[in-house]
Amino acid sequence: MFKKAILVLIAAVFFLMFCANKAQAQDPEFTQFYANPLYLNPAFAGTARCPRLTMNFRDQWPGIAGTFVTYSAGYDQHVDAIQGGIGILIMNDRQGQGTINTTSASLMYSYQLNVTRTFSVKAGFQGTFFQKSLDWEKLTFGDMIDERYGFIYETEEIEPDKTTAYGMDFSAGLIGYSKKYYFGAAVHHLTQPNESLFEGTSRLPRKYTGHAGAVIPFKPRKPEEGMISPNIIFQYQQSFVQLNLGLYVTKGPFVGGLWYRNSDSFIVLLGIHTGMVKIGYSYDITSNRLTNSFKTGTAGSHEVSFAVQFDCRPKRRKFRTISCPSF
């Protein structure tokens, strides 16, 4: 039954891939999905059992003036007393050199159900408080321009009374996994909160995410010697559709990855895992009309991830963790 469910999920994602014409998103984007698991799906809270700290940085299209820079920091662990995992995620997204600034703080809870001896399901829920603000002083208008000297005049545009929006946001997710495969789905912005910076309403559209993957050891009897992990991730938000296809290869403390994001870019990833610490770097090679040139194009996108997997105190009850990539 579970194998059939996976086949149906993958078939549906491939169908959507051929229907998709755009590769854009309205939420901040991270290409190291599993290095920021709480952002991908709240059901990942506590999946590592022991305390886990993650930090991520992304600089998207630094070759374009007014780049997009995003930071995130997350913490999660399993708590026996509440029969589930808890998670905290803090994010900051700066657009146009801080012209638009969004900060959010999220709390998550996930509950695990062991369906069989080899298959488990986790359901996660997330509550988020966000603040979005506009720095009016960084805006430029047409009436400020002189034909010869550029921006030298004061604008006659009047600053609105409201340039900051606050609100609550809610999300939910589900993952199913065994030692050989995993799949999941999440819906963010369930209540579609109003994030308008001016008078009026501007609803944040719901974001739908589907993801699936498998773990294939080089030697089935010696999985510690290395593995290959193919993955697929689909995201849909209003009229924006994104599909990511890729795989990870792990050998000893090293991991490499190669992804393709439809009609947008190729992604190369390198990472290292030493003891409790994991460090990853990825580079998005732009493949669309924006180009990848440092002089005339986007200069790609850079992303760095850092994670610490702490040891936990000995527990008598066995806990099943998910065997998915961590970069």
C-alpha positions in Angstrom: 0.0 0.0 0.0 2.8 2.4 0.9 4.7 1.6 -2.3 1.5 2.4 -4.3 1.1 5.7 -2.5 4.7 6.7 -3.4 4.1 5.9 -7.0 0.9 8.0 -7.1 2.7 10.9 -5.5 5.6 10.8 -7.9 3.3 10.4 -10.9 1.3 13.4 -9.8 4.4 15.6 -9.4 5.7 14.6 -12.9 2.3 15.4 -14.4 2.5 18.9 -12.8 6.0 19.3 -14.1 4.9 19.1 -17.7 2.0 21.6 -17.0 4.4 24.1 -15.4 5.7 27.1 -17.4 7.1 29.3 -14.7 9.8 28.8 -12.0 9.2 31.6 -9.5 8.2 31.9 -5.9 6.8 34.5 -3.5 8.3 33.1 -0.4 12.1 33.2 0.3 13.8 30.4 -1.5 16.4 28.0 -0.2 18.0 25.4 -2.5 19.6 23.3 0.3 16.1 22.1 1.3 17.1 19.4 3.8 19.7 21.7 5.4 16.7 23.8 6.4 14.1 21.1 7.2 11.8 23.2 9.4 11.4 25.7 6.5 10.5 22.9 4.1 8.0 21.1 6.2 7.0 21.6 9.9 6.6 17.8 10.2 10.5 17.6 10.3 10.5 19.0 13.8 12.2 16.4 16.0 13.0 13.9 13.3 16.6 13.8 14.3 15.6 12.8 17.9 18.5 14.7 19.5 18.8 18.5 19.7 19.6 20.0 16.3 20.7 23.5 15.4 20.6 24.8 11.8 21.7 28.1 10.3 21.4 29.2 6.7 22.4 32.1 4.6 21.4 32.8 1.0 22.5 35.7 -1.4 20.3 35.5 -4.5 21.5 37.2 -7.7 24.2 39.4 -6.2 25.0 40.7 -9.7 21.7 42.6 -9.8 21.4 45.9 -7.8 19.2 45.4 -4.8 19.9 41.8 -4.2 17.8 39.3 -2.1 19.5 38.2 1.1 17.9 35.7 3.5 19.0 34.4 6.9 17.4 31.7 9.0 18.2 29.9 12.3 16.3 26.9 13.6 16.3 24.5 16.6 14.4 21.3 17.1 14.4 18.1 19.1 12.1 15.3 20.2 10.4 15.5 23.7 9.1 12.3 25.2 6.8 14.1 27.6 4.7 15.5 24.8 5.1 12.5 22.5 6.5 14.6 19.6 9.0 17.1 18.4 9.2 20.8 18.9 10.9 23.4 16.7 11.7 27.1 16.5 12.6 28.9 13.3 13.7 32.6 13.0 14.0 34.2 9.6 14.9 37.5 8.1 14.5 38.4 4.4 15.9 41.6 2.9 14.9 42.8 -0.5 16.4 45.7 -2.4 19.2 46.3 0.0 16.7 46.4 2.9 14.0 48.4 1.2 11.6 45.7 2.1 12.4 43.8 5.3 10.5 40.7 6.6 11.2 39.0 9.9 9.3 36.0 11.3 9.4 33.7 14.3 7.8 30.3 14.2 6.9 27.6 16.7 6.3 24.0 15.6 5.0 20.7 17.0 5.1 17.3 15.3 3.5 14.1 16.4 5.0 10.7 15.4 3.0 7.5 14.7 4.7 4.2 14.1 2.4 2.6 11.6 4.4 -0.7 11.2 7.8 -1.9 12.3 9.4 -0.2 9.3 7.2 2.7 8.4 6.4 5.9 10.4 4.3 9.0 9.9 4.8 12.5 11.4 2.2 15.3 11.4 3.5 18.8 12.1 1.8 22.1 12.8 3.3 25.6 12.8 2.4 29.0 14.1 4.3 32.1 12.9 4.4 35.8 13.9 5.7 38.0 11.1 6.6 41.7 10.6 7.0 43.2 7.2 8.3 46.8 6.8 9.1 49.3 4.0 12.0 51.8 4.3 10.5 54.7 2.5 13.8 56.7 2.4 15.3 54.0 0.1 12.7 54.4 -2.6 13.3 56.5 -5.8 10.7 58.1 -8.0 10.6 59.5 -11.5 10.3 63.1 -10.4 13.6 62.9 -8.6 15.6 62.5 -11.8 17.5 65.2 -13.7 18.3 64.4 -17.3 22.0 65.3 -16.8 22.7 64.8 -13.1 20.5 61.9 -12.2 18.7 61.7 -8.8 19.1 65.2 -7.3 15.5 66.4 -6.6 13.2 65.7 -3.7 10.1 63.7 -4.6 6.6 65.1 -4.2 5.3 61.6 -3.3 3.8 61.6 0.2 4.9 58.9 2.6 1.9 56.8 3.7 0.9 56.6 7.3 1.3 52.8 7.3 4.6 51.1 6.1 4.7 48.1 8.5 2.5 45.0 8.6 2.2 42.5 11.5 0.3 39.2 11.5 -0.1 35.6 12.5 0.4 32.8 10.0 -0.3 29.0 10.2 1.1 26.0 8.4 0.8 22.2 8.5 2.7 19.2 7.1 2.9 15.5 6.9 5.8 13.1 6.2 6.0 9.3 5.9 9.3 7.4 6.0 11.2 4.2 6.4 14.9 3.4 6.2 14.7 3.3 2.3 12.3 6.0 1.3 10.5 9.1 2.5 7.8 11.4 1.1 5.8 14.4 2.5 3.6 17.3 1.8 3.1 20.7 3.4 0.7 23.7 3.1 2.0 27.1 4.3 -0.1 30.2 4.9 -3.3 28.3 5.6 -5.1 31.5 6.6 -3.6 33.6 3.9 -2.6 36.5 6.2 -2.9 40.2 5.0 0.7 41.5 4.5 -0.2 44.8 2.8 2.1 47.7 3.7 -0.5 50.3 2.9 -4.2 50.6 3.5 -6.1 47.8 1.9 -5.7 44.0 1.6 -2.9 41.9 0.1 -3.2 38.3 1.0 -0.2 36.0 1.1 -1.1 33.0 -1.2 -1.0 29.5 0.2 2.2 27.6 -0.7 1.8 23.8 -1.5 4.9 21.6 -1.2 5.4 17.9 -2.2 8.7 16.1 -1.7 9.9 12.5 -2.0 13.2 10.7 -2.1 15.0 7.4 -1.5 18.2 6.2 0.1 20.2 3.7 -1.9 23.4 2.4 -0.2 26.4 1.5 -2.4 26.6 -1.7 -0.5 23.3 -2.8 1.1 25.1 -4.6 4.0 27.5 -1.7 4.6 25.4 1.5 4.3 28.1 3.5 6.2 30.4 3.2 3.2 28.2 5.6 1.1 24.9 6.1 -0.5 23.1 7.8 -3.4 19.8 9.6 -2.7 17.5 10.8 -5.6 15.0 13.5 -4.7 12.1 15.4 -6.1 10.5 18.6 -4.7 7.5 20.4 -6.1 6.2 23.8 -4.9 3.1 25.7 -6.0 2.1 29.2 -4.9 -0.7 31.0 -6.7 0.4 31.1 -10.4 4.1 30.2 -9.6 5.2 26.7 -10.1 8.6 25.2 -9.3 10.0 21.7 -9.7 13.4 20.5 -8.4 15.0 17.3 -9.5 18.3 16.1 -8.1 20.4 13.7 -6.1 22.9 13.5 -3.3 26.0 11.3 -3.2 27.6 10.6 0.2 31.0 9.0 0.7 32.6 9.1 4.1 32.4 12.6 5.5 31.8 14.2 2.1 28.6 14.8 0.2 27.9 16.2 -3.3 24.7 17.1 -4.9 23.4 18.2 -8.3 19.9 19.7 -8.8 17.9 21.1 -11.7 15.2 23.7 -11.1 12.8 23.9 -14.1 13.4 26.7 -16.5 15.7 28.5 -14.0 19.0 27.0 -12.9 21.3 24.1 -12.2 22.5 23.8 -8.6 25.8 22.3 -7.4 26.3 21.4 -3.8 29.3 20.4 -1.7 29.3 19.5 2.0 31.3 17.9 4.8 30.2 16.2 7.9 32.7 15.9 10.8 31.5 14.7 14.1 28.5 16.8 15.2 29.1 19.6 12.6 27.8 19.8 9.0 28.8 22.5 6.6 27.4 22.9 3.1 27.8 25.3 0.2 25.7 25.5 -3.0 25.8 27.6 -6.1 22.9 28.2 -8.4 24.0 28.4 -12.0 21.4 30.6 -13.8 20.2 29.0 -17.0 17.4 31.4 -18.1 17.6 34.7 -19.9 18.9 36.5 -16.8 22.3 34.8 -17.6 25.0 33.9 -15.0 27.6 36.6 -15.9 29.1 38.5 -13.0 29.2 41.7 -15.1 25.9 41.7 -17.0 23.8 39.0 -15.3 22.7 37.7 -11.9 26.1 36.2 -10.8 24.1 33.1 -9.8 23.1 32.5 -6.2 25.2 31.5 -3.2 24.0 29.6 -0.2 25.8 28.4 3.0 24.4 26.0 5.6 25.7 25.1 9.0 24.3 22.5 11.4 25.2 21.0 14.7 23.7 17.7 15.7 24.0 17.4 19.5 24.1 14.1 21.3 21.2 13.3 23.5 20.9 11.6 26.9 20.5 7.8 26.8 16.8 6.8 26.5 15.3 3.4 27.1 12.7 3.7 24.4 13.9 3.3 20.9 13.1 6.2 18.5 12.9 5.9 14.7 14.7 8.7 12.8 14.3 9.6 9.2 17.1 8.6 6.8 17.0 11.6 4.5 19.8 13.9 3.3 20.9 16.7 5.7 22.2 19.2 3.1 
